[in-house]
Amino acid sequence: MAKKKTARKTRPASAEPAHKFDDEKYEGLRFSATYDYGELALSKAASYLGGQKARIASFAVSMACLALMIVVLIADANNLAPAIVLLVLSMTATAVSTNWHNMQLRYARNSSLGFKGTSSRRHVVVTGDAVYVADESGAEERYDLSDLRSVSADDDGLLAGFGGRRYAYVPSTAMSASRFQELSRELEAARS
């Protein structure tokens, strides 16, 4: 019986090595993390924008408007104008609640979280006075810690907001659990 040859993937000799991020150029380095940044990471980062409280509030407004519309119609069946206004408000609040994540994604794409090119890797560096976000193309953004306005963190990741649609996202998988908790505490302290 003839022996089968196994196919192996070989990397061409002319292939460029992956971009290396240089942490040595930052003074006072406290934390650094490199991670793949794709649609899934963007979606997770977007979920921190506005939180879920606004989605829950819009659903509550929708239900309150429906209940109020029923009360208005029970009180006087000829009160169609207020009932129609309440119905439109309820439908609008329901649409916001249903499409909340899509609205977060749209906002994220138009912020610093959006894709600037074809880069699939991001590198975040935290120093004593700033947060730097770089990608493989060499583009780098600097956010002063004095501008830090919000920090949203859970077991999946952390989003630091600096105002003006400027954000730094770090997934928890980019560093050890203890370092991630340390980073979260330090950014929370810097915000105060």
Buried (B, 14 or more C-beta within 10 A) or exposed (E): EEEEEEEEEEEEEEEEEEBEBEEEEBEEBBBBBBBEBEEEBBEBBBBBBBEEEBBEEBBEBBEBBBEBBEEBBEEEEEBEEBBEEBBEBBEBBBEBBEBBBEBBBEBBEEBBBBEEEEBEBBBBBBBEEBBBBBBBEEEEBBBEBEBBEBBBBEEEBBBBBBEEBBBBBBBBBBBEEEBBBBBBEBBBEBEE
